[in-house]
Amino acid sequence: MSIEIKIRKNEPVDRALRRMKKKLERENIIRGVRAKRYYEKPCDKRRRKEKVMAFTAMLRRRYAD
């Protein structure tokens, strides 16, 4: 997995960094790295996923009209 950002001619470095950060966010790389930073017990993973599923189901029910 490799992310490449080509700096355009006369482009400031901070703008290139911003493009790189957006690309990392779009590909969920930062989220994956943060999730793997610490060990998460299997029951905690399951609990977290169930909580997300319940929230999305609640949103679907609320806006199903």
C-alpha positions in Angstrom: 0.0 0.0 0.0 1.6 3.2 -1.2 0.2 6.7 -1.4 1.9 9.0 -3.9 1.3 12.7 -4.2 3.0 14.5 -7.0 3.8 18.1 -6.2 2.6 20.2 -9.1 4.7 23.0 -10.5 4.7 26.1 -8.2 2.5 24.3 -5.6 3.1 25.1 -2.0 4.1 22.2 0.2 1.2 22.8 2.6 -1.3 22.4 -0.2 0.3 19.1 -1.3 0.2 17.9 2.4 -3.5 18.8 2.5 -4.2 16.8 -0.7 -2.3 13.8 0.8 -4.3 14.0 4.1 -7.6 14.0 2.1 -6.4 11.0 0.1 -5.5 9.1 3.2 -9.0 9.9 4.7 -10.8 8.8 1.6 -9.0 5.5 1.6 -9.6 5.0 5.4 -5.9 4.5 6.0 -5.8 6.8 9.0 -8.8 5.2 10.6 -7.3 1.7 10.1 -4.0 2.7 11.7 -5.7 4.3 14.7 -7.8 1.2 15.2 -4.8 -1.1 15.2 -2.8 1.1 17.5 -4.0 -0.8 20.6 -5.3 -4.4 21.0 -9.0 -4.6 21.1 -10.6 -7.7 22.6 -13.0 -9.6 20.4 -15.9 -8.9 22.6 -15.2 -5.2 22.5 -15.0 -5.3 18.7 -18.3 -7.1 18.5 -19.9 -4.6 21.0 -18.6 -1.6 19.0 -19.9 -3.1 15.7 -23.3 -3.8 17.2 -23.5 -0.3 18.5 -22.8 1.1 15.0 -25.3 -1.2 13.5 -28.0 -0.2 16.0 -27.3 3.5 15.3 -27.5 3.1 11.5 -30.7 1.0 11.9 -32.2 3.8 14.1 -31.3 6.4 11.4 -32.9 4.2 8.7 -36.1 3.9 10.7 -36.2 7.6 11.4 -35.8 8.7 7.8 -37.6 5.8 6.1 -40.7 8.0 5.6 
